[in-house]
Amino acid sequence: MAINRLLQLENGIGLSKVVVCTGLTAPAIIHPIVHGEPALTAQAFYYLDHLDSVAQVRFEKDQDVLSDDKIEFLIDNYLFEYSKKHPESRMSFKVLEGKFWQDDAHDHYLLADRGLTKVLVADVLNDESVHSIEAIDADDKVDLQDWDIGRNYIKESLYRHIESVTGVLDKKVVAIIMPSASRDGYMGKMRVVKPELSLIDYDSAMALTDLSLRQISERAESTTLGWRGDHSLPVERIAAKKFHNPVMLSHYFSGLHELNALKSFVGFYNVLEYYFEEAPRILGKDARSEKLQLECVVELLVTDQEVSEFIGSLDTKEIALIKADLPTSSGIKIDKYNDAAGAGKGLARWLYEIRCAVVHSKKTRKGQLTPTFEPYTAESQALRRVAPVIRWLAVKCIEKDSDLNSY
């Protein structure tokens, strides 16, 4: 019997598609889901753009099942490949607040609504200990032979509500609105409600939980939701070729996860720092200072031409920030990126000086004011424009390490 593992992800809101991941120990899919087992809080409709995402791994045999650590490592590697393809994504497996729970198998109730509601469960057909279940109210039409009794009671009322709300979507009025200085006029029929295209109904939303890799053919460009197939999700495919260093991935996702620009910078910098002794050794150089070690890391990873081409490919605002002196919270500016001594060396010097201003909070050094970044200031948040550069190097560093080692 196949075993499915559903894994919560962080920063996966708005995925609105199914990502099929293959190439490593086990395939996986990443897709939207409605968290919390909604019962009393169930809605007639949901917007895909507002739903978070999960990763799902399927094992066909018991002996194929991976340990929790190996599953996390597997998903990290797939998400690493996804992040390379989608630089705007911050999706990771580094969950800060869990949304899943373990039900008590000995209780007569299961938890719903993020654990705030209890719904009665009793399997009269298959559980010999359940002698009988009968409704007290003779007017109840719920099938008590179906074990999920509490939720079935809720659904009976919910579907009447869904039918009523669905009818409103087709409602129109005839309107005559005269033009004004602030808006155009209108004469004719107008819909009373205009939902966005990502609106899906309750059944389709609940069907997201049951999405399976088996129902998506190898060439499918979309997959339908639920038995009616009223809605579909586009399918994207990610093919990974190798596993990467788990420590470096952890630092990488730390940088990816953080909204705080300073902490994000440190996460990506830690990936590079991992190679501060390795890079000089590989290059056969003596690098006794951190600045020289960073220069060696950059030299090991990219050529001067690659640095110049990458910087030239950035957004106009990002290029402008790189090629101008960088303001800091202390009022002392960091000299702009300069490739006069070589693009790689110039980039290493620039990133190192930013790193010092991020990590250290000393007001002065040897009596002189130093550049520092105060958290949550405009100057520190401007470092978001630096993130694509150091993230690019972090990706190169992880891939270089994988070329030199196997995991």
Secondary structure, DSSP 8 states (H G I E B T S, - for coil): --EEEEEE-BS-TT--SEEEEESSSS-EEEEEE-TT--STT--SEEEGGG-EEEEEEEESSGGG---HHHHHHHHHHHHHHHHHH-TT---BS--SS-------TTSSEEEETTTTEEEE---TTT-TT------SSTT----TTSS-HHHHHHHHHHHHHHHHHHHHTT-EEEEEE---SSS--EEEEEES----TTEEEHHHHHHGGG--GGGS-TT-SEEEETTT--EEEEEEEEE------HHHHHHHHHHHH-SSHHHHHHHHHHHHHTTTTHHHHHHT----SHHHHHHHHHHHH--HHHHHHHHHHS-HHHHHHHTS-B--TTS--B-----TT-HHHHHHHHHHHHHHHHH---SEETTEE-----TTSHHHHGGGGTHHHHHHHHHHHHHHHHHH---
